[in-house]
Amino acid sequence: MAALNGTAAGKPVLFFDIDNCLYSRSTKVQDLMAELIDKYFAKHLELPWDEAVRLHKEYYTGYGLAIEGLVRHHEIDPLAYNAEVDDALPLEDIIKPDPELRKLLEDIDRSKVKLWLFTNAYVTHAKRVVGLLGVEDLFDGLTFCDYSKKPLICKPHPDMYKKGMKEAGVSDVKDCYFVDDSYLNCTKAKDFGWTAAHLVEETLPIPEKQASQFQIRHLRELRNVYPQFFRSTPARSSR
């Protein structure tokens, strides 16, 4: 990865979410993370398990990140939280290099577009994941939720999209392209002016209303929705 902060490059930026986007949710990383978060709520807020699970869901739904609710309403150390949750995940046992993902990313013409990671995770988790996937070197930079600063800024808040643009060195929302597995993140990105592709894996039901301009079942379909950035000809959809 070239740098955490970018400078103006005079070309569009393709922003990639990381968790449940660069790797499949079938890895169950999300389930393991949810369990660790529930344990954190129960332990540090001294809550019964059912109440810990409920409050975790409430904060995640309301703020986009459970940790934001913890910071807003409880005296917790975000970096200590990160150590007990994200950094405690046994990712080395779960996430492996993904040749198909690497091939897809290598097929993107970086003379035409900048590739940028855009995540609500902290920097340590983000870099660990892309390192394990074997694709870290293919991205120009990373925008992450900085747990060390207040207030916390994360997707889907508009300030997070502004932060991503500033760090990636792009000034026009029309030059911002995005892929994320979160319905809300894609909806808010579209509202902000970005062009977004909502990743809905084949094991998941199709939303009643499409979140954003594009909806895909697999990252390989990015060749169809953003063909201007790829060297090879878009594959014909089987659907």
Disulfide bonds with the S-S distance in Angstrom:
none
